[in-house]
Amino acid sequence: MTETLDRIKDILGLGPDDWNARLRPNIKFISPDGDEYSGFWRGDTRDKSKKIGLFDYPKIVGTIAQDLEMTSSHYDITFFFAGKDNDLDAARFWTSADQNGLWDVTHPVLGFLDLQMLSISQQTQPITNGNITEVRTSWIDPILPEDLTSAPELKGETDANVNNLNINAAQQFADNISEKTETLRNTIQDVADIATGLTDAALSPLFTTIDSLNNLVDGIQGSIQDVLNAPSLAAAELSGQMQQLTQIPLLANNDIGSRLDYYADLTTGLLDELPGGASAEDKNRTAVLENSLSAILGANAKIATTGLLQTRAEAVEFAEDLSTKFATISDALDVVMANFEDNDIDSQFFSQSQSFVDAALATASAIKYLLVSAFDLNVEKRFVLTKPRAPIEITITEYGSLGENDENFDLFISSNHLKGEDILLLEPGREVVIYG
């Protein structure tokens, strides 16, 4: 009842008019199932950032900024249970972290918050701090699922956005290149060979282990060479084949992190090939590389919607990663565009002139998919071992069983990167992670 009255006072502006009087003595939590906790607190951090679309145009001083609203607020909250039952309170809180849904948090400074827990880490140090248990938590102030499109709908939306991206990027490529001279035609062929080689080198760990994909990639590479060797260049066909060469390997598995890493390596290789000049050959070179980079943006979006997610923190991490990768590619192409700004208008290069909107929409819908999916995922829980423990015992204790076909045990081994003797026994001081 008291907290309800406090909420009403805060809303009506009838609370204390001094910061010290407004400061609450501790931090309080109510779990989704109604478990209540009170802990000691000495400060924390929160952050959020603006989503900004930046556009630079030739012969115009300055940059146009499109405000795309704020991200959700992130909170890193460390608090403490103290007293004779601190260990029991911490253990109960640890168990409550398994519950799905929003927590009611009464913050000492910020007041009443509805937050989604992302991760929890418990510091157990009975020798140096026998009367205190430190708990580190990470939270997000989320958009509610009912305010967003469902995950399956967002996956379909992402697929449609990627399809539009590929179509418009192909037309963009055809409009940007020039075959007026043999040198210009040779530039297209040379850079296409470079892009194809980089794609093969970076993504081969994905497709070479699967015969059907490997054969498909070989066939696409042969088709690309046929188009390049033809008397007349079919630009849209070449663009589409290079898009397929880039995006088909993502079908190899459902590991989001490793696939994004392979495509990040490819991105780095392609960006290194971007020219620093502003000749007609440089424009052709940029157009070929832009086509492959646009295909990577589409691949990244599809990777996000075709993978397995384990924790909420992981979903948020991948969402932030998608945003960063989109900005990296767009910023690099904008830098190249600036090189051409003194050319005649028909000799200038305009970055993502027909594909930017579709690339942005594909990335945005993939990010929404990850954030919506996060509501159904587990909390990442970390703790430090205070005595020698066998992984098989930890698995049974924390997960309740080894799981069907030992899937819980396999999860514990893979998520903690255990090898060799570590699979049998872990020493004190080792931090381990479980998913609750």
Sequence and secondary structure as in RCSB ss.txt:
>XXXX:A:sequence
MTETLDRIKDILGLGPDDWNARLRPNIKFISPDGDEYSGFWRGDTRDKSKKIGLFDYPKIVGTIAQDLEMTSSHY
DITFFFAGKDNDLDAARFWTSADQNGLWDVTHPVLGFLDLQMLSISQQTQPITNGNITEVRTSWIDPILPEDLTS
APELKGETDANVNNLNINAAQQFADNISEKTETLRNTIQDVADIATGLTDAALSPLFTTIDSLNNLVDGIQGSIQ
DVLNAPSLAAAELSGQMQQLTQIPLLANNDIGSRLDYYADLTTGLLDELPGGASAEDKNRTAVLENSLSAILGAN
AKIATTGLLQTRAEAVEFAEDLSTKFATISDALDVVMANFEDNDIDSQFFSQSQSFVDAALATASAIKYLLVSAF
DLNVEKRFVLTKPRAPIEITITEYGSLGENDENFDLFISSNHLKGEDILLLEPGREVVIYG
>XXXX:A:secstr
 HHHHHHHHHHHT S SSHHHH  SSEEEE TT  EEEEEE   EEE  EEEEEE  TT  S EEEEEEE   EE
EEEEEEESTTHHHHHHHHHHHTTS S EEEEETTTEEEEEEEEEEEEE  TTT TTEEEEEEEEE    GGGS  
HHHHHHHHHHHHHHHHHHHHHHHHHH   SSHHHHHHHHHHHHHHHHHHHHHHHHHHTTSHHHHHHHHHHHHHHH
HHHHSSS  HHHHHHHHHHHHHGGGGG   HHHHHHHHHHHHHHHHHT  SS SHHHHHHHHHHHHHHHHHHHHH
HHHHTSS   BHHHHHHHHHHHHHHHHHHHHHHHHHHHHTTTS GGG   TTTTTHHHHHHHHHHHHHHHHHHHT
TSB EEEEE SS B HHHHHHHHHSS  GGGHHHHHHHHHTT  GGGGT B TT EEEEE 
